[in-house]
Each structure stands twice: as C-alpha cells, then as structure tokens.
Amino acid sequence: MVVVTTVEELPDTACTSTEPALRIGSLSLRSPVVLAPMAGVTNVAFRTLCREIEQDRTGSAAGLYVCEMVTARALVERHPVTMHMTTFGPDETPRSLQLYTVDPATTYDAAKMIVDENIADHIDLNFGCPVPKVTRKGGGSALPYKRALFRQIVAGAVRATEGTDIPVTVKMRVGIDAEHHTHLDAGRIAAEEGAAAVALHARTAAQRYSGTADWSEIARLKEHVTGVPVLGNGDIFSADDAVRMMAETGCDGVVVGRGCLGRPWLFAELAAKLTGRPEPTPPNLGEVAAIMRRHAELLAAHHGEEKGCRELRKHVSWYMRGFPAGSDLRVALALVDTLDELGELLAQLDPTVPFPKDAEGPRGRQGSPGAVALPEGWLDDPEDCAVPLAADVMNSGG
C-alpha cells in the first residue's frame, strides 16, 4: 500500500498516526521524503547530520537517506575507496545504497554481495547521471535508451535480492534529450522486472541541471506506472515545493538533492509539512554555526580531521548563503584546516542573526544545457543489449 499525503488531505490525527507515508517494498517510511545521492556530499557524515536534525526537530528520522553513488564493479572488486563510501551510521536505518552499473552480471554480483554481507537494506540503481564522462560511455541517463540492456540490469538486481526484504528501486531522467524520452518505457520495464519504486528527475540529460524541471513528466509517469510508487525529483527547494509537486503530479513521494545543500534541516521541514505537523523555525546564524561545527566533527570522524575539514570547505558557501559575514571571514572558513580553527572562526559570527530570506530558493549547480555525449552509434538500436565498453571502469567508486 502506498499512502499519498498532501497537507490538504491529512486528517487531524496526522501528528500521531502510525500509518506510513510511503511504502517501498518492505520499507515503511513515516515521511515520503528521500535524500538524493550526491557524489562527495551524501556520505555518512551528512546523512547522520540530516537525521540528527530531523530527530531533534520533529521527534523522528522518518525519511530515506541514500548513500552517495558507488560503482557496482568497484564494490565487487572491493576497491578501498568504494568500501569506505559504503559506511553507515551505527543506528542508521534503513541503510540505502545507490549503485552505478551498466552490466547485468556485475549488477547481480554487487547486489548479491550486498545481500550476503548485510551491507544495506535498500538498493537504488542510478540511471540518471547526466555527466558527460558517464554518458559518453553509455552509462547513467544514456543507458535506459537501450531497453533490453536496461531490463536485464534491473532483473539482475532483483534476482539477487529474491527471498530477502531488500527492495530494488530505479532513479532516472526523462531521457537523453527532447527527441529521445525514455522514462515511460523505463518505468514500465522496471516495474515489470520487480523494482519496488521508480524515481524521476524531471529533466533530460541534455538539460543537466539548467532551466526548470518539467513536473508534468512526473505526472505522465505516475499515470503510466500504477503498480509501484513513483517519486518526483527536481526543483524542490522548500517544503511548499514538495507539497506542490505531490499535488500537481500525484507522485507518492519526493526526492531532494540540491535543495538541501547547506540546509540539512530541510528534511525536518519537509517531514513536518508532509505529515501535518508544525514546521520547525529556520535556524538563526548561531544555530547554523553549531550545525557546521557538528558537520565538521562527523566528517573528521569519517575521514580524519585533515580531510574532514577539507571536505567541509565545499559546504561553507552553501551554509553561509544570505547571512552577513565579511569576505575575509568567508575566505578563512573556506580554507579551514582544523576543528579548533573552525571553532575560532565560527565564534566571530553574530549568533542572533535570523535566517535570511536571501538564503531561500534554488541552490547548487545549474550550468547550461548541451548536447549529450554518447558512444558512437548509441541511438541506432534501442534493443541492442551489448554491455557498453569500459563504462564501469570508475574504480574511485563514484
């Protein structure tokens, strides 16, 4: 059963209801909100931080927080970087892992490894990456065009998890470009092969992250795929955006990526809004500084202090967006080397400054649309099931 909730439909007892807001196979989620995997961002530190804030502000960590994408081949080969990326918190549940894959056999092996070694509780398959180095080899958002190969990959993951409580889901884009939409066929095929849900980023690969997501394509997919939940992704930067997407498209849940950059408290706001509870007050600058400090501590625990502080640097501009702070302080925060140094710099911020209006709205990469790099002859035969050459040789794991 999938329970679709919008604020208008929620009963007065929504605050205390034990009914799940979303079911994905065996997973019962009290919030229909999913953290989208983002390379270099959604590691165990960031997921822990988001879950801690949601727990503190709403009383539970109710959504699904997906680990950053790992390459199936690198997982099977036990590449050290990849194995480190699959770290989950001791109390993290459900543990959700996304695989990048192009080969049905490797997909089966990776999923079987996840099952046999109890690595995760949920497997998501990535068919949405628009990065040229991925699509030019036939991976990511290029792959669903090859319908037969796509079917075999999804079937391989599902077959490896048979007899377990581990659901397999698929995340994808509308298609390669305006002339080559693939999402309706891919959604149908994924459901036929046993996927427990499908998620759609409502842009083509050619759009990358530019322009506006076309939510009408989510509605089309929801009408086309009726047997499993359909999740919507693209341009959710506030709780109101999530409510509007679900109302306009009928989707069963939302997947949030760039909107949470520098705003790990967004999931608490989303969970509250979508389950009929009062929305938490946005943090002031003092609270944001404490969140930044906690993020750095979690990164240091995962990577070591030196690398953890380097990893925090990319988040500084997102956290500080819209807040008053001198350019010298911003630069110093973006070059921080130690936790002690970070603490000294954060102490220079005025903790009473309220959350600024300028911090709201779109954030993260946008870029420009462009032609999609594809292997030679890729569009010639959509039924060709040959595994693209060297498309999964990304042993960094990401």
SULFENMO-V469830 format. One record per helix or strand. SS is the DSSP state (alpha for helix, beta for strand). FROM is the first residue (numbers start at 0). TO is the last residue. If there is no record, write none. Layout:
# SULFENMO-V469830
ss=<SS	SS>
from=<FROM	FROM>
to=<TO	TO>
This chain:
# SULFENMO-V469830
ss=<alpha	alpha	beta	beta	beta	alpha	beta	beta	alpha	alpha	beta	alpha	beta	alpha	alpha	alpha	beta	beta	alpha	beta	alpha	beta	alpha	beta	alpha	alpha	alpha	alpha	alpha	alpha	alpha>
from=<6	13	21	26	32	43	63	69	71	79	95	103	121	131	139	146	166	179	182	196	214	228	238	252	257	265	284	304	326	338	356>
to=<8	15	23	28	34	57	65	70	75	84	99	115	126	134	144	159	176	180	191	203	223	232	248	255	259	273	302	319	332	345	358>
